[in-house]
Each structure stands twice: as C-alpha cells, then as structure tokens.
Amino acid sequence: MRVVILIVWSFFISVLLGYVLSSMAGGSFEWWPVLILTAVFTLVGFFIGENYIEE
C-alpha cells in the first residue's frame, strides 16, 4: 500500500512540476517528462524509505 501511495504522490508532484516549468518556459505541457519524473521520484522515495527510514 505504501508503494501505491508513493506512486500517486510522485505523479501529482511530477504533474505540478511539469506544468509550472513548461509554463515558465513558454512551452507546451508534455506527458513524457512527467512520467519520467514520476518514475525517478518513485524510485528515489522507495530506496530512501526502505534503506534510510526506520519505523
């Protein structure tokens, strides 16, 4: 369940970043960078959560 929530939050953060950065650059919104950012944020969050954060 933690991984699903991590993927959802990573996706929301990636969409926000993709929209803001493309608007600031004057370009159009594209989905591929958002999906790549989602994968990166999910992997980083997963490895940090599993290796460095103890419950």
Buried (B, 14 or more C-beta within 10 A) or exposed (E): EEEEEBBEBBBEBBBEBBEEEBEEEEEEEEEEBBBEBBBEBBEEBBEEEEEEEEE
